[in-house]
Amino acid sequence: MERTAFIPDRVWPRTGQPPLDRAERPQEWADLVDSDASVVTQVDDGQDGGIGRPTSSSSAPGVMARMLEALDVRPGMRVLEIGTGTGYNAAILAELVGPAGMVTTVEVDSAVSRQARTNLEAAAPAVRVVTGDGEQGHPPGAPYDRVIATCSVTRIPPAWLTQVAEGAVMVAPWIPSPDMPGGVLARLTVQDGSASGRFVEHTSFMLLRAHRWDGEAPHDFGADPDEEARANTDPRETVLDEDAGPALALMVPGWRVGMRHPAPGAEHYVWVSATGSASWARLHGDGRVEQGGPRRLWAELVEARQWWVEHGCPGVTDFGVTVDVDGRHRVWLGGPDGPSWTHPGTTAFG
């Protein structure tokens, strides 16, 4: 099944670039849709006057294939998909479960949901398209044998755990908190009300809308430091390194990160802000480190990176997570009995 029939005539090839209209540039549109790349199909939640932030897309086919392989869908299964998007992934799921199975897909955006329903009427009319908050799942279709999310979540919602059969498999992009150095694709098996499993790969997806950051600005904004230090190397690389950064996101709970330019043309610095206290750090290219608040985030990050190096610089696929019935997310290395780090498992950041 090709995704051409599921992609709207207007798409956005890259963040910040103008839209690409099929009628005006048909070959460019076709080349993008036929490629192994994600295609942004909505920006700014469909509202005018925004900054062009991608808010809905068709995932890269290669990524879709790896997620479906991890999901291990079989004929006759009941599947819950979170994030309908164009409906393309739901149509493929319907092929995999066959006529004896059932696919329920939940989309929070009414306009996106409406278009997906139209797309699926011809390709997979048996798919149940629900307009609603994916965090709540869809109880009428439970119990599900498989759950797949096509958006990142900052926690595995408790509702998903209560709507699956024993032994069900969940595949979801997980990111410990918003504004982190990427996320991980988790493959979890549900047993006795909890879910546990390894990370499949490093990945990046748009956040479930209910899990977007709704707290205040980074704590360092306009704040004077309580103390200053100097690193021997560029401290920004501690969190921006493509290998160390994702590992630190798993090993140090409760923080988010970003970059800021203090003035036009000036060198950027990296800010780190706690999600559970008014703690922060600013990391400068000249080696300066500024900190404030009750936590010493820089010290925590340095200690965690040193531990990571001493243990052979494990990649994200060496880690996994167990989601307990009380909502805690316990990240572990090697196996559930290995070294672990507990994340609060909440979206109430502040």
Residue pairs with C-beta under 8 A, 6 or more apart in sequence:
1 88
1 91
1 92
1 95
1 123
3 33
3 58
3 61
3 86
3 88
4 30
4 33
4 34
5 119
5 122
5 123
6 58
6 86
6 87
6 88
6 91
6 116
6 119
6 123
7 33
7 39
7 41
7 58
7 86
8 41
8 86
8 115
9 21
9 22
9 23
9 29
10 19
10 20
10 21
10 22
11 19
11 20
11 29
11 32
11 33
11 39
11 40
11 41
12 19
12 20
12 40
12 41
12 43
12 52
12 54
13 20
13 28
13 32
13 40
15 40
15 52
15 53
15 54
16 52
17 52
20 28
20 29
20 32
21 29
22 29
32 39
33 39
36 60
36 61
36 62
37 60
38 57
38 58
38 59
38 60
38 63
39 57
39 58
40 54
40 56
40 57
41 56
41 57
41 58
41 85
41 86
41 112
42 54
42 55
42 56
42 57
42 109
42 111
42 112
43 50
43 52
43 53
43 54
43 55
44 50
44 51
44 52
44 53
44 55
45 55
45 109
45 209
46 55
46 109
46 111
46 112
54 206
55 109
55 206
56 85
56 109
56 112
56 206
57 85
57 206
58 85
58 86
58 88
59 67
59 85
59 89
59 150
59 205
63 203
64 88
64 89
64 92
66 185
66 200
66 201
67 148
67 150
67 171
67 185
68 89
68 92
68 93
68 96
68 148
70 171
70 185
70 187
70 200
71 79
71 146
71 148
71 169
71 171
71 187
72 146
72 169
73 79
73 93
73 96
73 97
73 146
74 96
74 97
75 96
75 97
75 98
75 100
75 101
76 97
76 98
76 100
76 101
77 97
77 101
77 102
77 145
77 146
78 97
78 101
78 102
78 104
78 141
78 142
78 143
78 144
78 145
78 146
79 93
79 97
79 101
79 102
79 103
79 104
79 144
79 145
79 146
79 147
79 148
80 104
80 105
80 106
80 137
80 138
80 141
80 142
80 144
80 146
80 147
80 148
80 160
80 163
80 164
81 89
81 90
81 93
81 103
81 104
81 105
81 106
81 147
81 148
81 149
81 150
82 105
82 106
82 134
82 137
82 147
82 148
82 149
82 150
82 151
82 160
82 172
82 208
83 105
83 106
83 107
83 134
83 149
83 150
83 151
83 208
84 90
84 105
84 106
84 107
84 112
84 113
84 116
84 129
84 150
85 107
85 112
85 116
85 150
86 115
86 116
86 119
87 105
87 115
87 116
87 117
87 119
87 120
87 123
87 124
87 127
87 129
88 119
89 148
89 150
90 103
90 105
90 116
90 120
90 124
90 127
90 129
91 119
91 120
91 123
91 124
91 127
93 103
93 105
93 127
93 148
94 101
94 103
94 124
94 126
94 127
95 124
97 103
99 126
102 126
102 128
102 141
103 124
103 126
103 127
103 128
104 127
104 128
104 130
104 138
104 141
104 144
105 116
105 127
105 128
105 129
105 130
106 130
106 131
106 132
106 133
106 134
106 137
106 138
107 113
107 116
107 129
107 130
107 131
107 132
107 134
108 131
108 132
108 133
108 134
108 208
108 209
108 210
110 131
113 129
113 130
113 131
114 131
116 129
117 129
120 127
120 129
128 138
128 141
130 138
132 138
133 209
133 210
134 149
134 151
134 208
134 210
135 153
135 157
135 159
135 208
135 210
135 211
136 157
136 159
137 147
137 157
137 159
137 160
137 163
138 163
139 159
139 163
141 163
142 162
142 163
142 164
143 163
143 164
143 165
143 168
144 163
144 164
144 165
144 168
145 164
145 165
145 168
145 169
146 168
146 169
146 170
146 171
147 160
147 163
147 164
147 168
147 169
147 170
147 171
147 172
148 170
148 171
148 172
149 170
149 171
149 172
149 173
149 208
150 205
151 173
151 205
151 206
151 207
151 208
152 172
152 173
152 174
152 175
152 183
152 204
152 205
152 206
152 207
152 208
152 211
153 172
153 173
153 174
153 175
153 207
153 208
153 211
154 174
154 175
154 176
154 177
154 178
154 207
154 208
154 211
154 347
155 174
155 211
155 323
155 327
155 329
155 343
155 345
155 346
155 347
156 170
156 172
156 174
156 186
156 188
156 195
156 323
156 329
156 345
158 327
160 170
161 190
161 193
161 194
161 195
161 323
161 325
162 193
164 170
164 190
165 190
166 190
166 191
166 192
167 189
167 190
167 191
168 189
168 190
169 187
169 188
169 189
169 190
170 186
170 187
170 188
170 189
170 190
170 195
171 185
171 186
171 187
171 188
171 200
172 185
172 186
172 188
173 183
173 184
173 185
173 186
173 203
173 204
173 205
174 183
174 184
174 185
174 186
174 199
174 321
174 329
175 182
175 183
175 184
175 207
175 249
176 249
176 250
176 253
176 329
176 331
176 343
177 254
177 255
177 256
177 275
177 349
178 207
178 211
178 212
178 213
178 256
178 349
179 213
179 256
179 257
179 258
180 249
180 256
180 257
181 239
181 240
181 245
181 246
181 248
181 249
181 257
182 202
182 203
182 204
182 245
182 246
182 249
183 202
183 203
183 204
183 205
183 246
184 199
184 200
184 201
184 202
184 203
184 246
184 250
184 316
184 319
185 199
185 200
185 201
185 202
185 203
186 197
186 198
186 199
186 200
186 320
186 321
187 197
187 198
187 199
187 200
188 195
188 196
188 197
188 321
188 323
189 195
189 196
189 197
193 325
194 322
194 323
194 324
194 325
195 322
195 323
196 320
196 321
196 322
196 323
196 336
197 320
197 321
198 317
198 319
198 320
199 316
199 317
199 319
199 320
199 321
200 317
201 316
201 317
202 246
202 315
202 316
210 347
211 347
213 256
213 349
214 349
215 275
215 349
215 350
216 350
218 256
218 258
218 271
218 273
218 280
219 273
219 274
219 278
219 279
219 280
219 292
219 293
220 271
220 272
220 273
220 280
220 281
220 282
220 290
220 292
221 271
223 280
223 292
224 292
225 282
225 290
225 291
225 292
226 291
226 292
226 293
227 290
227 291
228 288
228 289
228 290
228 291
229 288
229 289
229 291
229 298
230 287
230 288
230 289
231 238
231 283
231 287
231 288
231 289
232 287
233 287
234 285
234 287
235 270
235 283
235 284
235 287
235 288
235 289
235 298
236 269
236 270
236 283
236 284
236 285
238 244
238 248
238 283
238 301
238 302
238 305
239 245
239 248
239 257
239 270
239 272
239 283
239 301
240 270
243 313
243 315
244 305
244 308
244 313
246 316
247 304
247 305
247 308
247 313
247 314
247 315
247 316
247 319
248 301
248 304
248 305
248 308
250 316
250 319
250 331
250 341
251 304
251 307
251 308
251 331
251 341
252 297
252 300
252 301
252 304
252 341
253 341
253 342
253 343
253 344
254 274
254 275
254 276
254 277
254 343
254 344
255 272
255 273
255 274
255 275
255 297
256 272
256 273
256 275
256 349
257 270
257 271
257 272
257 273
258 270
258 271
258 273
259 268
259 269
259 270
259 271
260 268
260 269
260 270
260 271
261 267
261 268
262 269
267 284
267 285
268 285
269 282
269 283
269 284
269 285
270 282
270 283
271 280
271 281
271 282
271 283
272 280
272 281
272 282
272 283
272 297
272 298
272 301
273 279
273 280
274 280
274 293
274 295
274 297
275 349
275 350
276 344
276 349
276 350
277 293
277 294
277 295
278 292
278 293
278 294
279 291
279 292
279 293
279 294
279 295
279 296
279 297
280 291
280 292
280 293
280 297
281 289
281 290
281 291
281 292
281 297
281 298
281 301
282 288
282 289
282 290
282 291
283 289
283 298
284 290
289 298
291 297
291 298
308 314
311 333
314 333
318 333
318 334
319 331
319 332
319 333
320 331
320 332
320 335
320 336
321 329
321 330
321 331
321 332
322 329
322 330
322 332
322 336
323 329
323 330
323 345
324 330
324 345
326 345
327 344
327 345
327 346
328 342
328 343
328 344
328 345
329 342
329 343
329 344
329 345
330 340
330 341
330 342
330 343
331 340
331 341
331 342
331 343
332 338
332 339
332 340
332 341
333 339
333 340
